[in-house]
Amino acid sequence: MRASWTLASGLLLAAASFSWAQGQSKVYVVKAAKHAVAPPLSQMEPIPASSGQMSSLDDDEDDRLLIRGPRATSPAPDSALQGTALSSAPDILSTNSGLNILGVGNGFPGYNTSQAIVSDSNVAVGTTQVVQFVNRSYAVFDKSTGAVALGPITGATLWQAIGAPCYVSGTTYSDEIVQFDKQANRWVMMMPVWDNPDQLCVAVSTTDDAAHASWNLYVFSTPGGFMPDYPKLAVWPDAYYVSYNQGNSGVFEGAAACALDRSAMLTGAAAPAMQCFTSTPTSYGVLLPGDLDGATAPPAGSPDYFLNFDANDQSLDLWQFHVDWTTPSNSWFGSSSTDSSPTNISVTKFTEACGETDAELNYTTGACIPQAGTTQKLDSYGDRLMYRLAYRNFGTYEALVVNHTVTVGTSSTQTGIRWYELQNPGTGFVVNQQGTYAPDSSYRWMGSIAMDQAGDIALGYSVSSGSMSPSIRYTGRVPTDALGTMESEIDILSAAGATPGSQTNTYRWADYSGMSIDPTDDCTFFYTTQYVQPTASTWSTRIVSFNFPSCVPGFTLTPTPPSASVSAGGTAVFTLAVAAQGGFSGQVTLSCSAPTTQGVNCSLASTSAQPGTNVKLTVTTTGPSAGLTLSPGAMPLHPLYSAWIGLPAVVLMGFGSRRMRSMRRRLAFLLLCIVLSGSVAIQVACSNGNGSNASNNGGTPAGTYTVNITAVSGAIEHNSPVSVTVQ
């Protein structure tokens, strides 16, 4: 949500980032004004959504949030532009697809489509559930099946136990955010209330079950009573960190950065504290707090990080927020305990999307995204970094990933996604890689980005053009890709068989989207954003999940060499390498199969292996036979033929036995005849008549044969072939 605030003329000349005076600004300490315990959502009576028309301009379709003064700049070439998508698999990004389901919005059973102009969609993933929040409503899903466990219910439903100001009939609320505290296995929800005074309402669950847990509810008044617009919530070990834009009687007062006492709220304390720094100059605009992903916490005592891009459009500004709950006067926000200015990190120069180099009240230049079949263009939100600022600790370094929308050229308004990975090896954050993703002439915007435990990065966004309606796509990269590049993209709606439509009733689009990581495997990405169904006048949303094969816990099986050549009767030896993926440490069972009817056999030095070990595979072929054989194809296999072969022996046996007077001679002669008849019968039976049996004179026939190796561990199975050519 954006507030239609006017800006005093003096603020138009607010000090630029480089002139912010050093020293530390004042920290404001606010105690929770109210606390209550709410019963499980499954036991509450849902509050119906407001009826009638969509949100008014005052509530949700507000004018431009004035965050900076005008700047006389023009589009510049983007040297970080990646013009052609790369891919580690032919023509398409290689990911494992998971859920692709309809989220809360138009078409979702029980949702009132009159609630809000934009979706404000965001998503969080827990141990077994996914919670999606859209503007003023949310739902709980089973993360494995996508089944709806609860909802949709309005945001105010949760706050009935605490009452005003979080729950009052007619209360204006929007921009709700949901998070999952991965270290504590708790859900955290935040809802701003624009009332008199303005408040932040925060809820923390008592278990990891969003539908059946009770909740600790808190109300915090914002310092100075300023309006908390466009708030963002992040989880960190020492606090829940919040950023929002302050409004005071129609005047923008700059961004606020706050810390909520996480430990106290997890225990259900009655009056936990919130500490805020509110003196960020207006020239900085919107801030994003760093949000912890992964099981590895930041280094002990590490501050959280807040980021935006600088007004010079060629650097990022990074603040550190160190909170001291025992002695609040020791808390600080800036580049150090003595300097409240941020650290400036140079990046490749960019141009803010859709001509958003000038801040304005009457939104006239920010909507430049074309759609098929309509002259209505869409908002780019190119004046800010997009939610989330995802943090991850890899042990040897820390990483932050973030994105925003930029103009990709100098002769058109086409937009792409500029993304960054910052790394801190222990000496401070620097740019490790950056890129602008625009692989064709379509417009891409409204992105959200995250990184998994293997270092794979996923970026979701909206895409549109004059010949296509807005759709939803994602791209990604693996650590072996060239720095600054993403692979090809996957269209989420096409994969679901869903057809998008164009939005004709407003320029507003989404405000933000959400990419999160499953904390259970630390590999699976969940993404949500909005789209419009054909002929619909209001938005729908989609929730998808996917992961990179290299991250999912498992193993790889690699035979070396992949093929070999031998003569008939020769032996080929292969090495089978078993390697772990995603922390896999289980035992792998091996087996092989070969075309034994052709005289090809296989054997393994061991039928089990641990990751990181090699197993020898031996493949043998059959050489030419020197024994009595019958020519291939020379003898039919009809049973009567075998009988005719044995008949002379029987006659000879009878005739000879009558002429021999000695019983002993008769028995010896009879035995000789039986052996002769049996050998002939066996020879006939073993002949296949088609020349392909290894018992033929030539042994294993010339040709190429496939030997299959199967590796199994639990539900994971891999099959890898090797080929042997007999010359």
C-alpha positions, 0 to 999 in steps of 0.5 A: 500500500502506498500513502498519498502524502504531499511533501513539504518544499523543504523536503524536496531539498532533503540532504542527499545520502552523501551529506548525512551527518555522522554520529548516532541518531536517537533510539526510541524504545516502545513497550507493547501497549497490549498483550492477549492470547488468541485461541487457534484459528481453527476455533475462531469464527472468521470475520467476513470480508468487507462488501461492496466495491474494492478498496478506496483510493485512501486505503489501497489505490493511493498516489505515488509514495514520494520518497525522493526529490526530482533528479535530472537523469536519463536512461543509460546503457546497462552493462550488467545486462544479460541478453541471452539466457544460459542453461545447464540443461538444453533450452530450459532451466533444470528444476524439479517441479512441485506444487502449482496451485491456485492461491487466495484471490479471484476464483479461490473458494470463499474469497471475497474479490472486493477486498483490495485493488492489489494482492500484496502477496507473500508466502512463508513455509513451515515444517508441514504448512505453507501460509499465504497472505494477500491483501487483507486475507490469508490461508493455510495449505499443506505444503506437500499436497497443496490442500487447504487446511484453513481459510481463506479468512480475513487478517482481522480474524486473528486479532479478535482476542486483543480488540482495538486497535487491531480489531475494530469494525471498519478498521483500515488494515493492509500490507500484512506480512507472514514469516516462519521463524525457522530456529524456533518453529513459530509463525509470525504475522504482522499487520499495520493499522492506520488509525489514530494513533497508528499501530503495528499488530504482531502475532507469534504462534505457540507451535508450528501449526498455523491452524491449530496453535494458540497465538500471543498477540501484541500491539506496538504504537509507532514512534511519533504516531507515524503511519507505518506504510509498506512495512516489511518483516524479517527474522533474525536471532536477536529480534524480529526486524521491521522496516516501514515508511513513516507518514505524518499528517501527509508528510513523508518522514523517511523510513523507520527501522525497528527491532522487536524483542523476539525472545520475549515474544516467543515466551509470551511476555506481557510487555516486550519492547520495540526499539526504533531508529526513525531519523533516516533521511527522506532521500533514502526511501524504502529499506529492506531488513535482512531475513535469515534463511538456512539452519546456520545462524549469523555469527554470534552477536552479528547485527541485522542488515538493512539495504536500499539502492542509493539515489545516484542509481549506481550504488547500494546503501547498507545499514547495520542494526545492532540491538541491545535489549539490556542497555538500549542506549548501546543500540545503533543503526548505521555503518558503526556504533559511532556513524549512523550513515550507511556503507555505500557499495558500488554497483553497475549503473542502472536506470530506474524503471518507467522513468521513475527518476522523479518522485511524484504525487500524481502517478503519471510516469511509473506505469509503463508495462504494456499488456495485450489487448489494452492500452492500460499499462501497469506499475513497475515499482522501480523506485525500490528494492523488492521484498525479500532481502534474503540472508544466508550464512555459508560458514566461510562467508555470508551472503545477501541476495536482492533485486529490483526493476530497471530499464534495460536500454536507452531507446525504450521503456523495456524493463528487466530484473537487476539482481545482486549477490553480496558476500561478506568473507569477514571484512564487509559486504561486497558485490560478488555478482550482479546481472540484469535479466531480460532475455528477450523483448518482454517486460519483467518486473515485480521480482522476489529472490532467494538462495538455497543451501547449495548456493542455487539462486531462484528469481520469480517475477511477472512478465508481459508485453504488448502481445501477451498478457501478464504471466508468472515466471521464474529463472535461476542459476547454479554455482557453476554458471558464469557470474552474473547470469541466470539460466532460461525461464519457466512459465508457471501459468503455462505449466499449470495449463492456466491462461492469463488475461490483461488487467484493464481497471487499474495500473496497480500491480501486486506491490510485491511478491514473495519467494521463500525457502522450505526450512525442512530441506533448505532446498525447495523454493515457494513463490507467489504473485498475482495474475489475472484470469481471462475476462476477470476484473480482479486478480488471482494468485498462484503458489508454486514450489520447485527445487534444483536437483543439485540441492535436494538431499541425494546422491549421484552415480557416475560411471567412468568411462561411459563406454569401452570396446573389446574383442569377443571374450574380452573384459571391460572394467568401469569405475562407479563413483558415488557422490553425495548431494545436499548433505546426503550420507546414506548407504547406496545399494548397487546392482547391474544387469547385462544381456546374458543371452549374448554372452555378456555378463557383469559383476560388481566388486561390492554391492554397497557404497557410501558417498565419496567411494568408488566401486569397480564394475567388470563386464565380460564377453564370451569368446569363440568356442572350440567344441563341437557346434552346429552351424547357426540356422542349420538345424530347426528346433522342431521336437520331431527333429530331435526324435529323428536324430535319436532314432538311428541310435535306438536302432543301432542299440537294439541291433547291436545288443542282439548280436552280443552274447555277453551280458556285460558287452551288451550293457557297455554297448547300450551305455555308449549308445545312450551317451551318443544320443544324449550329446546329440540331443543336447547339441540340438537343444542348445542351438538357437538357430539364429546365430545370436547365442554366445555358444556359437562358434564366434562367441559374443556377436559383434555389436554394442551392448548396454549394461545397466547399473542401478543405485538405490537408497531408500526412495532414491533410485538412479540408473546409469548405463555403460556400453560395451562394443564387441569388435 
